[in-house]
Amino acid sequence: MRLTKATNRSYWMALSVCALVATCTLPPLAGANSVTFVTPVGANVSAGPVSASATFVTGTDSLQLTLRDLLVNPGSAGQLVSDIFFSAGGLTSGTGTANVPSATYIDVASNGTTSAGACCANWQLTSVGGIYHLNGIAGNPYSGPDYLIIGPPAAGGTYSNANRSIAGNDPHNPFIYQSAVFTLGLVGMTPSTVISNVVFSFGTQAGSNVAGVPAGPDVPVVPIPAAAWLFGSGLIALVAMARRTRPATTTNQLSAA
């Protein structure tokens, strides 16, 4: 059941305030190193421009990956982040079928407005030839073709550019809102493990890939507009607020966690 307009407004106002608190209180990972990759400036796929970042925090036998969609007010599901490839210092261990991220979920209605979406995404991790693939469109019992990562809406909080592949599209709703944090167990990982060969993928079909580049002074992470930052930062800590049972009529049922 979708929220009423008044309830929806109150929900997102409360969520945005709590998000800032959550962001400030999340503890850092001890004994870990961080590196960020981004899509190059001007990156495009067949559906249009794309913008994303991936922050890898390497620790002992674990990897924390924060995957973000930075494209403001996208027009097509083909522009949404769906999966990512990377290498981790020659490691090949660590695959799984229940990689449920810390995330916030939204539904986008046919008029571009949003409401809380059903939890939870379930991405698949595989490793072939030393290349890891974290995939949100692997198909049942995984998440696809829903639970792609969508960037922030327009300044008014509405996805005014969204076509019917996003707005009111039941197979593609709900979406992960802006970012997802995955904690992956990778035996042999250390804080000094080198992350490389990062490739972002977009859309509900495989093959729309963009090679990532290290973020730095010459290639900064694309900033989220101030209004969208207030609206969305820190939401990864608030997944419980959006958790609800998916209706029986929903097309894609998730397997039990």
N, C-alpha and C positions, 0 to 999 in steps of 0.2 A: 504494500500500500504506500503510495507516495505521500510525502508530507504536504500539508496545506501551505499556501504561500507565506502566511504569518509564522507558522511553526518552523518552516524551512529557514526563514530569515533569522529567527531566534536561535535555531540550531547552529547555523554557520557563524553567527556572531559569537556565541559561546565557545564554539570550537576554535575559532581563530585566537581568542584570548587565551584559552587553555594551551594552545599550540605554542605560544611564546614562552609560557611557563615551562612546558615540557622540554623545549629546546634548551633552555638555560639550565635545566636540572639533569639532563642526560649525562651519566658519568663517562669519562674517557676510557678507552681500552688501555690497560697497562701493558707495557712491553711490546708495543705494536708500532708499525710504520704505515704511513698513508701515502698513496699516490692517486692522482686524478687524471682521467682521460676524457676528452671531449670530442664531439664531432667538429670538423673544420668549419670555419666561418664560410657561409654560403653553401653548406651541404644540401644536396637535394636527392630525392628518390623519385620514382615515376609519379607518385601522388602529390609531390610538391616539396617545399623546403622542410628540413628537419633540424632539430637541435636537441642534443642530449649530453649527459655527463655520467661518468661512472667513477666512484671513489672506492678504491680497494684499501682495506686496512688489514695488513698481514700480521698474524700472531702465531702462537705456538699451536700447530695442528688445526688452525682455523683461519677462515677468511671472512671478513665482513665486507659485503659489497652493497653500496648504496647507489641505486640506479635511478636517474632522474630524467624526466622529459621536460625540456626547457622551452619548447615552442609554445608561445602564447596564442590562445584562441585558434586551435587547428581546424582545418576544414574537412579532413577525411581521416578515417581509421587507418589508412595507409601511411599516415604521418606519425602514428603513435608507436612508442617503444614496445617491442614484443619479445626480444631476446638479445643475448650478448655472447660473444665468443672471446676467449682470452687464454693465454698461456701463463703458467705459474712456475717458473724456474725449473722446468723439466718434470714436474710432478704429474702423475697420472691417476692417483688415488682419489677417492671421494666422488661417488655418484649417488643419486638418490631421486626418489619419485615424490617426495613430500616436502619440497622446499617452500614453505609458507612464509612469506615475508611479513615484517612489521610494516603496516601500510594503512591508509585510509581509503575507503571505497565510495564511489559516487555513481549514481545513475544520471544520465543526461536525457531529459525529456525531448519530445519532438519540437518544442519551442526553444530549446537550448538551455533551459533552466536545470538546476541540479537538485538532487536529494540524496540522502544517505543510501549507499549501496550495500548489497549483501556480502558478508565475509564468507569465504576467504579465497584468495588466489593460491594456486598450487603449481609451481613451476618445476620443470624437470631438468636435472643436471646430468649431463653425460660427458664422457671424455674419450676422444678418439685421436690417436696419434699425438698425444700431448696437448691437444687443444680442448679446453673445456667449453661446453655449450650450455648456458642456462636459458631455458626455453619456456616461454609462456604460451606458445601456440602448438604444443605437442599433441593436443587432442585428448579426449577422454582416456584415462581417468584424470587427466591434467586439466589445465584451465581453459585452453583455447576453444573458440576464438574470442572469448571475453577476457576480462582482467588484463588488458593491455594498459600501459602507463600513459595517461593523458596529461598534457601540460596545463598551465593555468588558464582560466577563462579570460575574457575581455575585462576591462576595468570595472564594468557594471556587474560582474559575477555571472555573466551568461555566455555560453558558447555560441555567439552570434554567427560565426562562420561555419558552424558544423553542418555538414550535409547528412543525408539519411543513413550513411554508414556509421555515424555517431549518434545523432539525435533521434531518440525513440527507437533505436535498433535493438530489439530484444536479444538476438544472438551475441551482440557485441557489448551490451550492458551486463553487469556493471564494469566500471573502469577503476584502476588504481589511480588515485589522485596525486599527481606530480612526482611522487617518489616511493620507492620500495627498498627496504633494508633486508638483505638476505644474510644469514649467518650459516656458513658452509663448513662442515668438518672435512678438512683435507690433511690426511696423515702426512707428516714430513714438512708441512708448512712452518716457516719460521718468520720472525719479524724482518729478516733480510731477504726473503724470497723475492725475486724480481718478477713483476707482472709485465707482460708484453703481448703483442699480437692482438690487441683489443679491437673488436669489430662490433659495431652496433647494428641491430636489425629492427625493421619497422614494418608495421602492417600485419594483416591476418594471413598472409601467404609468405612462404619462405622465399628468400632471395633478394629482398630490398635491403642491401647491406651498405654500411658506410664505415670505412676504417677510422678508428679513433687516433687522436694525437695527444701527447702529454699536455696537460694544462700548465701554463706558466706565464711569465710576464708578457710574452709575445702572443700567447694563445690562451687568454683568460677564460674562465668559465662564464658563459653568458649570464648576466645578472637577471634575476626575476624582478619585474617592476615592483615598486614599493607596496602598492595596494595588494598585489597578489602575494607578496611575501608575508604581509600581516595575515592574509587569508589562509595561507597554506603552510608556513614553516613550522616544523616541529610536529606535524600531524602523524608522523610515524609512531609516536608514543601513545596515540589515542585510538588504536584500532578497536578497543572494547566498546567505544561509544557508537561505532557503526555496526557492531556485530548483531546480526539477527538471522533468523532462519529464512532461507530462500523459499518462496512459494512453490507449491507442487507443480504449478503450471510453467515454471521457468524451463527454458529449453535445455540448458546445460546444467545438469546436476553434478555437484562435486562429490568425489568419493569421500568416505569418512576419514577424518584426520587420524 
